[in-house]
Amino acid sequence: MKIVVCIKQVPDAKDVKLDPVTNTLAREGVESIMNPYDQHALEAAVSIKDTIGATVTAISMGPPQAEAVLRQAISCGADNGVLISDRSFAGSDTWATSYTLARAVEKLGGADLIICGKQAIDGDTAQVGPGLAMRLDIPYATCIQKIRSADESSIVMERMMDDGYDVLKSGYPLLLTVVKDINQPRVPSLKGKMRAKKAQIQVLSAADIGADPASIGLPGSPTQVVKVFPPEPRGERAILEGTVDQQVEQLVEKIRPYLI
């Protein structure tokens, strides 16, 4: 079985800042990490590998420094890493990104199972996973919170819903997006770290994957971020202290003028 895990390198959420000139995320001097949802996708893939046997390939589209998250993936159990990197990919929206990832998966010979995090914390669109499945013309299931069982022919899983969960069974090929409830990502072992350090990361350019120049980067992106800004302050805030009864009395006094 061939499993592909899509991983994105993102700015650490605790250090996110906005560039007031470009209205985009300021990435200079900000630590980059593996997208948290993708850590759970990786763990799901490696767990299936440990159970039934599989080859797990981690792929990431990004600049050369994104190689770091691929090595992290290998240290956690992925068999190899592939970096899809080219200056022409700059400015890609989710539409162009899903196209690029699809071309890369096809270049690698396809996959029985593709696992993605539900969304990336720097964009929060949750569009790339389903978009990739659409490009590859394969079924997909989103917001998977548990994999009940998996074998060479099928997989049974739980899909998170607002009022509970659905139980789904599917054959392959298939794409899944997972939520954080699905598992607890493992900590890399010393042996894993040593293997990751020595691993050869395959790098694919736009030419390598046969990408249409009009379908990647800014030319292939029908949506663009015009402006990003922090929410306006909501006004005065107050912290109520004391016992519950005292806090209730304070709250009543504060809202009394608005009730009369």
Backbone as CSV, one residue per row, in Angstrom:
resi,resn,N_x,N_y,N_z,CA_x,CA_y,CA_z,C_x,C_y,C_z
1,MET,0.844,-1.199,0.000,0.000,0.000,0.000,0.878,1.248,0.000
2,LYS,0.507,2.224,-0.811,1.236,3.494,-0.875,0.391,4.598,-0.229
3,ILE,0.964,5.231,0.773,0.292,6.331,1.463,1.082,7.612,1.255
4,VAL,0.394,8.666,0.883,1.009,9.994,0.759,0.411,10.907,1.822
5,VAL,1.261,11.612,2.530,0.812,12.587,3.522,1.231,13.979,3.052
6,CYS,0.272,14.893,2.997,0.566,16.269,2.586,0.873,17.099,3.832
7,ILE,2.013,17.769,3.814,2.481,18.517,4.973,2.809,19.942,4.543
8,LYS,2.473,20.886,5.398,2.790,22.274,5.114,3.607,22.883,6.240
9,GLN,4.596,23.678,5.867,5.349,24.443,6.851,4.660,25.787,7.039
10,VAL,4.351,26.128,8.280,3.614,27.358,8.581,4.321,28.147,9.672
11,PRO,4.027,29.452,9.789,4.594,30.237,10.893,4.002,29.763,12.219
12,ASP,4.815,29.763,13.261,4.326,29.401,14.590,3.253,30.405,15.005
13,ALA,2.078,29.911,15.374,0.937,30.781,15.665,1.228,31.785,16.764
14,LYS,2.081,31.435,17.715,2.335,32.351,18.831,3.202,33.535,18.423
15,ASP,3.831,33.438,17.227,4.693,34.527,16.758,4.157,35.238,15.521
16,VAL,2.896,34.980,15.160,2.351,35.561,13.932,2.203,37.075,14.051
17,LYS,2.684,37.765,13.024,2.554,39.217,12.947,2.136,39.596,11.534
18,LEU,1.526,40.766,11.390,1.103,41.238,10.080,2.015,42.345,9.605
19,ASP,2.376,42.299,8.332,3.162,43.356,7.722,2.215,44.477,7.329
20,PRO,2.310,45.666,7.936,1.372,46.753,7.647,1.489,47.316,6.236
21,VAL,2.589,47.033,5.573,2.795,47.547,4.218,2.191,46.605,3.176
22,THR,2.507,45.322,3.301,2.044,44.349,2.311,0.709,43.709,2.675
23,ASN,0.266,43.904,3.930,-0.983,43.297,4.417,-0.952,41.777,4.335
24,THR,0.222,41.199,4.527,0.384,39.753,4.541,1.088,39.355,5.832
25,LEU,1.148,38.051,6.074,1.844,37.569,7.258,3.322,37.903,7.149
26,ALA,3.892,38.431,8.221,5.334,38.718,8.260,6.050,37.439,8.669
27,ARG,6.830,36.866,7.762,7.486,35.587,8.030,8.948,35.745,8.412
28,GLU,9.506,36.917,8.166,10.902,37.149,8.507,11.084,37.104,10.015
29,GLY,12.021,36.281,10.460,12.307,36.192,11.880,11.277,35.431,12.685
30,VAL,10.303,34.816,12.014,9.263,34.039,12.697,9.561,32.553,12.516
31,GLU,9.554,31.820,13.614,9.842,30.391,13.558,8.775,29.662,12.744
32,SER,9.223,28.722,11.920,8.300,27.911,11.118,8.183,26.520,11.725
33,ILE,6.993,25.966,11.669,6.720,24.649,12.240,5.906,23.820,11.257
34,MET,5.765,22.531,11.552,4.853,21.698,10.769,3.428,22.065,11.165
35,ASN,2.569,22.262,10.186,1.173,22.573,10.467,0.619,21.537,11.452
36,PRO,0.063,21.970,12.597,-0.395,21.028,13.630,-1.350,19.945,13.122
37,TYR,-2.295,20.306,12.275,-3.216,19.294,11.750,-2.479,18.230,10.933
38,ASP,-1.402,18.653,10.263,-0.635,17.707,9.446,0.154,16.729,10.304
39,GLN,0.494,17.125,11.525,1.147,16.194,12.442,0.234,14.998,12.721
40,HIS,-1.061,15.285,12.867,-2.026,14.212,13.110,-2.245,13.363,11.855
41,ALA,-2.175,14.004,10.688,-2.274,13.252,9.431,-1.093,12.295,9.299
42,LEU,0.087,12.783,9.638,1.288,11.950,9.587,1.183,10.774,10.548
43,GLU,0.733,11.041,11.763,0.591,9.974,12.753,-0.413,8.921,12.276
44,ALA,-1.508,9.364,11.661,-2.495,8.414,11.134,-1.866,7.519,10.082
45,ALA,-1.070,8.105,9.201,-0.427,7.330,8.138,0.566,6.319,8.704
46,VAL,1.390,6.765,9.647,2.404,5.873,10.218,1.751,4.772,11.048
47,SER,0.641,5.082,11.706,-0.076,4.062,12.476,-0.619,2.963,11.566
48,ILE,-1.149,3.366,10.401,-1.621,2.370,9.431,-0.443,1.539,8.934
49,LYS,0.665,2.197,8.675,1.883,1.494,8.247,2.301,0.470,9.298
50,ASP,2.276,0.845,10.563,2.673,-0.066,11.642,1.727,-1.253,11.762
51,THR,0.458,-1.047,11.385,-0.553,-2.088,11.548,-0.588,-3.070,10.390
52,ILE,-0.616,-2.554,9.166,-0.795,-3.445,8.011,0.358,-3.409,7.017
53,GLY,1.306,-2.525,7.255,2.419,-2.405,6.320,2.077,-1.454,5.190
54,ALA,2.930,-0.494,4.910,2.702,0.489,3.852,3.976,1.285,3.661
55,THR,4.031,1.996,2.566,5.109,2.956,2.339,4.520,4.346,2.494
56,VAL,5.072,5.131,3.400,4.555,6.471,3.674,5.505,7.512,3.089
57,THR,4.973,8.317,2.183,5.745,9.406,1.574,5.138,10.733,2.007
58,ALA,5.965,11.566,2.618,5.523,12.905,3.008,5.894,13.876,1.897
59,ILE,4.918,14.677,1.459,5.206,15.675,0.425,4.844,17.060,0.949
60,SER,5.611,18.043,0.518,5.352,19.417,0.935,5.649,20.350,-0.220
61,MET,4.777,21.317,-0.427,4.990,22.346,-1.441,5.429,23.613,-0.712
62,GLY,6.605,24.117,-1.063,7.083,25.294,-0.366,8.498,25.661,-0.767
63,PRO,9.082,26.644,-0.102,10.457,27.064,-0.381,11.449,26.013,0.116
64,PRO,12.737,26.164,-0.219,13.735,25.168,0.178,13.750,24.855,1.673
65,GLN,13.471,25.855,2.520,13.520,25.610,3.957,12.419,24.677,4.457
66,ALA,11.421,24.413,3.615,10.360,23.477,4.003,10.886,22.054,4.100
67,GLU,12.108,21.837,3.652,12.743,20.525,3.794,12.773,20.092,5.262
68,ALA,12.813,21.076,6.167,12.901,20.778,7.602,11.707,19.955,8.083
69,VAL,10.487,20.287,7.613,9.314,19.541,8.088,9.264,18.150,7.475
70,LEU,9.875,17.979,6.312,9.934,16.646,5.717,10.887,15.754,6.502
71,ARG,11.985,16.323,6.955,12.895,15.547,7.797,12.234,15.216,9.132
72,GLN,11.444,16.147,9.630,10.697,15.868,10.858,9.726,14.713,10.634
73,ALA,9.086,14.705,9.472,8.147,13.626,9.150,8.859,12.280,9.088
74,ILE,10.047,12.268,8.499,10.828,11.027,8.408,11.240,10.567,9.801
75,SER,11.593,11.499,10.667,11.988,11.127,12.032,10.824,10.517,12.803
76,CYS,9.595,10.824,12.367,8.400,10.294,13.036,7.853,9.041,12.365
77,GLY,8.538,8.544,11.329,8.108,7.280,10.751,7.832,7.257,9.271
78,ALA,7.808,8.419,8.608,7.632,8.424,7.148,8.860,7.776,6.505
79,ASP,8.654,7.124,5.376,9.760,6.447,4.709,10.617,7.399,3.893
80,ASN,10.015,8.402,3.300,10.772,9.359,2.505,10.014,10.680,2.410
81,GLY,10.705,11.695,1.920,10.108,13.020,1.790,10.345,13.599,0.415
82,VAL,9.359,14.328,-0.082,9.450,14.952,-1.405,9.072,16.416,-1.271
83,LEU,9.971,17.292,-1.691,9.717,18.728,-1.649,9.376,19.226,-3.050
84,ILE,8.228,19.867,-3.171,7.803,20.442,-4.453,8.113,21.931,-4.357
85,SER,9.160,22.354,-5.019,9.657,23.711,-4.813,10.090,24.355,-6.122
86,ASP,9.582,25.562,-6.345,9.922,26.311,-7.558,9.463,27.746,-7.336
87,ARG,10.243,28.700,-7.777,9.853,30.111,-7.612,8.515,30.404,-8.285
88,SER,8.210,29.653,-9.325,6.961,29.899,-10.061,5.726,29.508,-9.253
89,PHE,5.900,28.791,-8.138,4.769,28.427,-7.291,4.351,29.562,-6.358
90,ALA,5.166,30.597,-6.254,4.894,31.694,-5.320,3.547,32.353,-5.614
91,GLY,2.799,32.628,-4.569,1.513,33.294,-4.723,0.359,32.361,-4.997
92,SER,0.596,31.042,-4.929,-0.465,30.081,-5.220,-1.591,30.157,-4.197
93,ASP,-2.826,30.180,-4.677,-3.972,30.061,-3.781,-4.297,28.574,-3.639
94,THR,-5.413,28.249,-3.024,-5.741,26.839,-2.810,-6.005,26.094,-4.122
95,TRP,-6.533,26.811,-5.106,-6.811,26.200,-6.415,-5.510,25.778,-7.091
96,ALA,-4.540,26.696,-7.133,-3.252,26.397,-7.758,-2.453,25.394,-6.925
97,THR,-2.582,25.469,-5.615,-1.866,24.537,-4.749,-2.362,23.107,-4.955
98,SER,-3.671,22.920,-5.017,-4.209,21.572,-5.216,-3.794,21.017,-6.577
99,TYR,-3.726,21.892,-7.584,-3.270,21.460,-8.914,-1.822,20.988,-8.840
100,THR,-0.976,21.771,-8.185,0.447,21.442,-8.088,0.661,20.136,-7.327
101,LEU,-0.039,19.971,-6.209,0.086,18.742,-5.434,-0.391,17.531,-6.235
102,ALA,-1.468,17.717,-7.003,-1.985,16.620,-7.819,-0.965,16.189,-8.867
103,ARG,-0.334,17.158,-9.506,0.686,16.833,-10.504,1.853,16.088,-9.858
104,ALA,2.198,16.469,-8.634,3.299,15.815,-7.930,2.932,14.379,-7.564
105,VAL,1.710,14.174,-7.074,1.264,12.819,-6.723,1.274,11.933,-7.963
106,GLU,0.810,12.460,-9.083,0.819,11.704,-10.328,2.252,11.377,-10.756
107,LYS,3.163,12.336,-10.573,4.569,12.123,-10.909,5.160,10.995,-10.076
108,LEU,4.700,10.882,-8.835,5.210,9.852,-7.926,4.545,8.497,-8.144
109,GLY,3.647,8.425,-9.107,2.996,7.158,-9.417,1.677,6.936,-8.719
110,GLY,1.102,8.002,-8.164,-0.192,7.891,-7.501,-0.070,7.348,-6.091
111,ALA,-1.210,7.145,-5.446,-1.241,6.645,-4.076,-2.547,5.920,-3.833
112,ASP,-2.500,4.935,-2.937,-3.734,4.251,-2.541,-4.512,5.126,-1.560
113,LEU,-3.781,5.787,-0.667,-4.398,6.608,0.361,-3.609,7.899,0.516
114,ILE,-4.319,9.023,0.501,-3.713,10.327,0.742,-4.336,10.892,2.011
115,ILE,-3.504,11.345,2.940,-4.002,11.898,4.197,-3.496,13.328,4.353
116,CYS,-4.420,14.229,4.630,-4.106,15.644,4.841,-4.666,16.092,6.184
117,GLY,-4.081,17.127,6.753,-4.698,17.764,7.900,-5.963,18.479,7.440
118,LYS,-6.901,18.682,8.346,-8.164,19.323,7.968,-7.931,20.684,7.331
119,GLN,-6.989,21.441,7.861,-6.716,22.779,7.347,-5.344,23.215,7.825
120,ALA,-4.851,24.296,7.243,-3.589,24.887,7.680,-3.896,26.080,8.577
121,ILE,-3.108,26.269,9.625,-3.416,27.326,10.588,-3.115,28.718,10.050
122,ASP,-2.388,28.809,8.930,-2.114,30.141,8.391,-3.153,30.586,7.361
123,GLY,-3.987,29.654,6.884,-5.008,30.013,5.906,-6.410,29.658,6.352
124,ASP,-6.537,28.528,7.062,-7.816,28.085,7.623,-8.912,27.897,6.574
125,THR,-8.558,27.537,5.353,-9.586,27.386,4.320,-10.171,25.979,4.271
126,ALA,-9.372,24.959,4.637,-9.787,23.557,4.549,-10.178,23.171,3.123
127,GLN,-9.567,23.799,2.131,-9.926,23.568,0.729,-8.940,22.680,-0.024
128,VAL,-7.694,22.630,0.402,-6.673,21.945,-0.386,-6.910,20.442,-0.451
129,GLY,-7.275,19.808,0.671,-7.531,18.367,0.656,-8.609,17.978,-0.340
130,PRO,-9.820,18.520,-0.195,-10.874,18.207,-1.169,-10.494,18.610,-2.593
131,GLY,-9.786,19.743,-2.731,-9.366,20.181,-4.061,-8.406,19.205,-4.703
132,LEU,-7.513,18.632,-3.896,-6.567,17.643,-4.404,-7.309,16.389,-4.863
133,ALA,-8.290,15.951,-4.066,-9.079,14.775,-4.455,-9.819,15.024,-5.761
134,MET,-10.359,16.236,-5.907,-11.064,16.588,-7.140,-10.117,16.523,-8.340
135,ARG,-8.915,17.062,-8.159,-7.941,17.065,-9.259,-7.553,15.648,-9.665
136,LEU,-7.470,14.757,-8.674,-7.082,13.370,-8.945,-8.270,12.490,-9.312
137,ASP,-9.479,13.057,-9.176,-10.717,12.336,-9.481,-10.852,11.073,-8.625
138,ILE,-10.654,11.258,-7.303,-10.810,10.147,-6.369,-11.768,10.560,-5.254
139,PRO,-12.393,9.610,-4.556,-13.298,9.938,-3.445,-12.521,10.566,-2.285
140,TYR,-13.228,11.296,-1.444,-12.579,11.847,-0.253,-13.569,11.910,0.903
141,ALA,-13.019,11.943,2.114,-13.816,12.086,3.331,-13.101,13.087,4.230
142,THR,-13.835,14.064,4.731,-13.223,15.121,5.528,-13.540,14.962,7.012
143,CYS,-12.761,15.668,7.834,-12.972,15.741,9.292,-13.031,14.364,9.946
144,ILE,-12.097,13.496,9.596,-12.055,12.155,10.183,-11.473,12.252,11.595
145,GLN,-12.213,11.732,12.575,-11.791,11.810,13.964,-11.274,10.478,14.519
146,LYS,-11.497,9.394,13.771,-11.013,8.092,14.229,-10.963,7.120,13.064
147,ILE,-9.901,6.335,13.016,-9.830,5.230,12.066,-10.075,3.957,12.854
148,ARG,-11.216,3.331,12.601,-11.573,2.127,13.353,-10.767,0.919,12.921
149,SER,-10.584,0.778,11.625,-9.812,-0.355,11.110,-9.372,-0.037,9.694
150,ALA,-8.317,-0.708,9.280,-7.824,-0.535,7.912,-7.107,-1.798,7.492
151,ASP,-7.310,-2.209,6.249,-6.562,-3.325,5.683,-6.219,-2.982,4.236
152,GLU,-5.752,-3.949,3.507,-5.294,-3.695,2.141,-6.424,-3.339,1.181
153,SER,-7.657,-3.651,1.538,-8.765,-3.439,0.606,-9.734,-2.335,1.019
154,SER,-9.800,-2.009,2.313,-10.770,-1.006,2.749,-10.362,-0.361,4.069
155,ILE,-11.063,0.708,4.406,-10.813,1.428,5.648,-12.151,1.847,6.239
156,VAL,-12.280,1.740,7.561,-13.490,2.137,8.278,-13.116,3.271,9.216
157,MET,-13.888,4.347,9.180,-13.527,5.539,9.946,-14.747,6.269,10.462
158,GLU,-14.516,7.208,11.371,-15.569,8.059,11.909,-15.348,9.489,11.417
159,ARG,-16.398,10.076,10.872,-16.336,11.463,10.412,-17.069,12.348,11.418
160,MET,-16.377,13.344,11.919,-16.950,14.248,12.903,-18.082,15.070,12.305
161,MET,-19.206,15.132,13.020,-20.362,15.919,12.610,-20.782,16.826,13.769
162,ASP,-21.619,17.820,13.488,-22.050,18.744,14.539,-22.827,18.034,15.639
163,ASP,-23.561,16.983,15.286,-24.408,16.304,16.259,-23.943,14.879,16.553
164,GLY,-22.657,14.600,16.343,-22.134,13.262,16.606,-21.098,12.878,15.569
165,TYR,-21.231,11.675,14.997,-20.301,11.259,13.953,-20.951,10.248,13.018
166,ASP,-20.439,10.203,11.792,-20.847,9.195,10.810,-19.784,8.101,10.786
167,VAL,-20.196,6.875,10.540,-19.264,5.773,10.323,-19.210,5.496,8.823
168,LEU,-18.028,5.578,8.260,-17.843,5.414,6.821,-16.927,4.237,6.532
169,LYS,-17.188,3.568,5.430,-16.298,2.522,4.945,-16.020,2.790,3.478
170,SER,-14.763,2.687,3.105,-14.397,2.983,1.721,-13.256,2.089,1.269
171,GLY,-13.220,1.872,-0.031,-12.074,1.211,-0.640,-11.055,2.266,-1.042
172,TYR,-10.096,1.878,-1.866,-9.047,2.782,-2.327,-9.121,2.924,-3.850
173,PRO,-8.616,4.011,-4.402,-7.922,5.122,-3.751,-8.887,6.021,-2.986
174,LEU,-8.322,6.763,-2.038,-9.132,7.597,-1.163,-8.272,8.704,-0.582
175,LEU,-8.886,9.861,-0.357,-8.213,10.952,0.345,-8.980,11.258,1.622
176,LEU,-8.250,11.431,2.719,-8.846,11.796,3.998,-8.275,13.115,4.489
177,THR,-9.102,13.909,5.164,-8.578,15.013,5.964,-8.946,14.705,7.412
178,VAL,-8.014,14.949,8.321,-8.211,14.534,9.705,-8.212,15.727,10.652
179,VAL,-8.903,15.540,11.796,-8.933,16.551,12.851,-7.982,16.120,13.961
180,LYS,-7.775,17.011,14.926,-6.790,16.741,15.978,-7.215,15.637,16.934
181,ASP,-8.516,15.345,17.001,-9.001,14.318,17.924,-8.598,12.910,17.499
182,ILE,-8.085,12.749,16.304,-7.853,11.417,15.770,-6.740,10.661,16.497
183,ASN,-5.739,11.369,17.019,-4.621,10.675,17.650,-3.723,11.655,18.412
184,GLN,-2.689,11.103,19.001,-1.647,11.892,19.650,-0.351,11.657,18.884
185,PRO,0.163,12.665,18.180,1.388,12.461,17.399,2.542,11.962,18.267
186,ARG,3.308,11.035,17.715,4.442,10.470,18.444,5.618,11.437,18.500
187,VAL,6.486,11.211,19.464,7.718,11.989,19.588,8.810,11.255,18.807
188,PRO,9.584,11.964,17.986,10.627,11.291,17.215,11.623,10.581,18.124
189,SER,12.035,9.386,17.739,13.053,8.656,18.486,14.437,9.113,18.038
190,LEU,15.453,8.789,18.813,16.822,9.136,18.440,17.194,8.464,17.132
191,LYS,16.766,7.203,16.979,17.032,6.477,15.731,16.339,7.162,14.564
192,GLY,15.107,7.620,14.795,14.371,8.314,13.743,15.041,9.610,13.344
193,LYS,15.541,10.340,14.326,16.218,11.605,14.042,17.492,11.374,13.234
194,MET,18.216,10.327,13.563,19.444,10.016,12.827,19.121,9.629,11.387
195,ARG,18.055,8.852,11.219,17.642,8.444,9.862,17.213,9.654,9.050
196,ALA,16.482,10.579,9.703,16.010,11.779,9.010,17.168,12.671,8.587
197,LYS,18.176,12.738,9.425,19.340,13.583,9.124,20.069,13.099,7.876
198,LYS,20.084,11.784,7.691,20.804,11.212,6.558,19.935,11.058,5.314
199,ALA,18.633,11.240,5.460,17.704,10.985,4.352,17.939,11.931,3.178
200,GLN,17.719,11.408,1.987,17.814,12.210,0.771,16.419,12.723,0.431
201,ILE,16.239,14.020,0.465,14.939,14.618,0.149,14.863,14.868,-1.352
202,GLN,13.881,14.272,-1.998,13.697,14.479,-3.435,13.044,15.837,-3.669
203,VAL,13.570,16.600,-4.592,13.034,17.929,-4.905,12.482,17.912,-6.326
204,LEU,11.223,18.333,-6.448,10.573,18.380,-7.754,10.249,19.819,-8.117
205,SER,10.641,20.225,-9.313,10.341,21.568,-9.808,9.059,21.536,-10.629
206,ALA,8.650,22.700,-11.086,7.462,22.780,-11.931,7.656,21.961,-13.205
207,ALA,8.863,22.021,-13.759,9.154,21.253,-14.975,9.132,19.756,-14.691
208,ASP,9.628,19.367,-13.514,9.685,17.945,-13.159,8.298,17.309,-13.112
209,ILE,7.309,18.075,-12.646,5.957,17.506,-12.520,5.095,17.821,-13.741
210,GLY,5.679,18.475,-14.730,4.945,18.785,-15.962,3.812,19.765,-15.744
211,ALA,4.038,20.752,-14.867,2.984,21.714,-14.543,2.790,22.728,-15.659
212,ASP,1.551,23.063,-15.915,1.212,24.109,-16.873,1.503,25.460,-16.225
213,PRO,2.362,26.296,-16.809,2.708,27.588,-16.209,1.495,28.467,-15.915
214,ALA,0.437,28.297,-16.687,-0.762,29.115,-16.478,-1.611,28.612,-15.317
215,SER,-1.256,27.455,-14.739,-2.071,26.858,-13.674,-1.391,26.893,-12.311
216,ILE,-0.213,27.515,-12.228,0.518,27.543,-10.965,0.824,28.984,-10.564
217,GLY,1.170,29.175,-9.287,1.531,30.501,-8.813,0.408,31.511,-8.994
218,LEU,0.780,32.759,-9.112,-0.210,33.819,-9.299,-1.034,33.668,-10.573
219,PRO,-0.407,33.283,-11.721,-1.214,33.128,-12.943,-2.322,32.089,-12.805
220,GLY,-2.098,31.074,-11.972,-3.093,30.024,-11.825,-4.004,30.193,-10.625
221,SER,-3.943,31.357,-10.000,-4.717,31.597,-8.778,-5.850,32.594,-9.019
222,PRO,-7.084,32.111,-9.118,-8.223,33.020,-9.336,-8.573,33.853,-8.114
223,THR,-8.074,33.459,-6.937,-8.327,34.261,-5.732,-7.015,34.799,-5.188
224,GLN,-7.055,36.017,-4.702,-5.882,36.644,-4.116,-6.269,37.383,-2.844
225,VAL,-5.357,37.385,-1.878,-5.585,38.110,-0.630,-5.249,39.579,-0.862
226,VAL,-6.253,40.425,-0.775,-6.056,41.854,-1.006,-5.602,42.556,0.268
227,LYS,-6.169,42.141,1.404,-5.807,42.798,2.652,-6.043,41.855,3.824
228,VAL,-5.126,41.884,4.768,-5.253,41.133,6.014,-5.089,42.123,7.157
229,PHE,-5.970,42.057,8.134,-5.880,43.005,9.249,-6.405,42.367,10.531
230,PRO,-5.872,42.801,11.671,-6.362,42.277,12.952,-7.729,42.857,13.263
231,PRO,-8.567,42.158,14.021,-9.887,42.700,14.379,-9.757,43.940,15.238
232,GLU,-10.729,44.833,15.114,-10.722,46.050,15.908,-10.944,45.707,17.388
233,PRO,-10.329,46.484,18.270,-10.561,46.260,19.709,-12.046,46.354,20.029
234,ARG,-12.496,45.510,20.942,-13.912,45.454,21.265,-14.334,46.446,22.338
235,GLY,-13.434,47.262,22.812,-13.796,48.239,23.844,-13.280,47.830,25.206
236,GLU,-13.823,48.425,26.235,-13.344,48.172,27.583,-13.691,46.761,28.040
237,ARG,-12.788,46.193,28.807,-13.010,44.875,29.388,-12.787,44.956,30.890
238,ALA,-13.447,44.103,31.623,-13.305,44.101,33.073,-13.218,42.668,33.572
239,ILE,-12.421,42.462,34.591,-12.299,41.152,35.226,-13.011,41.199,36.563
240,LEU,-13.952,40.303,36.751,-14.708,40.243,37.994,-13.998,39.319,38.973
241,GLU,-13.845,39.766,40.207,-13.140,38.982,41.212,-14.022,38.764,42.425
242,GLY,-13.610,37.826,43.281,-14.363,37.545,44.489,-15.138,36.247,44.374
243,THR,-16.072,36.038,45.286,-16.904,34.842,45.249,-17.894,34.939,44.096
244,VAL,-18.582,33.840,43.841,-19.573,33.836,42.769,-20.648,34.881,43.032
245,ASP,-21.126,34.962,44.280,-22.166,35.935,44.618,-21.659,37.353,44.412
246,GLN,-20.415,37.611,44.808,-19.841,38.949,44.630,-19.689,39.295,43.152
247,GLN,-19.282,38.328,42.367,-19.125,38.567,40.933,-20.476,38.838,40.269
248,VAL,-21.509,38.128,40.719,-22.856,38.364,40.187,-23.302,39.785,40.495
249,GLU,-23.062,40.231,41.730,-23.444,41.595,42.121,-22.696,42.624,41.274
250,GLN,-21.405,42.384,41.046,-20.620,43.311,40.223,-21.150,43.340,38.796
251,LEU,-21.500,42.167,38.264,-22.008,42.082,36.897,-23.332,42.819,36.763
252,VAL,-24.217,42.634,37.750,-25.513,43.312,37.723,-25.325,44.823,37.723
253,GLU,-24.404,45.328,38.551,-24.160,46.773,38.615,-23.630,47.302,37.283
254,LYS,-22.814,46.498,36.606,-22.223,46.956,35.347,-23.248,46.992,34.211
255,ILE,-24.189,46.043,34.215,-25.154,46.005,33.110,-26.444,46.757,33.433
256,ARG,-26.616,47.180,34.712,-27.844,47.871,35.100,-28.167,49.085,34.227
257,PRO,-27.144,49.946,33.907,-27.443,51.140,33.084,-28.015,50.793,31.709
258,TYR,-27.696,49.592,31.203,-28.143,49.212,29.861,-29.520,48.563,29.900
259,LEU,-30.021,48.274,31.121,-31.327,47.628,31.247,-32.446,48.619,31.568
260,ILE,-32.076,49.829,31.949,-33.081,50.830,32.324,-33.467,51.678,31.118
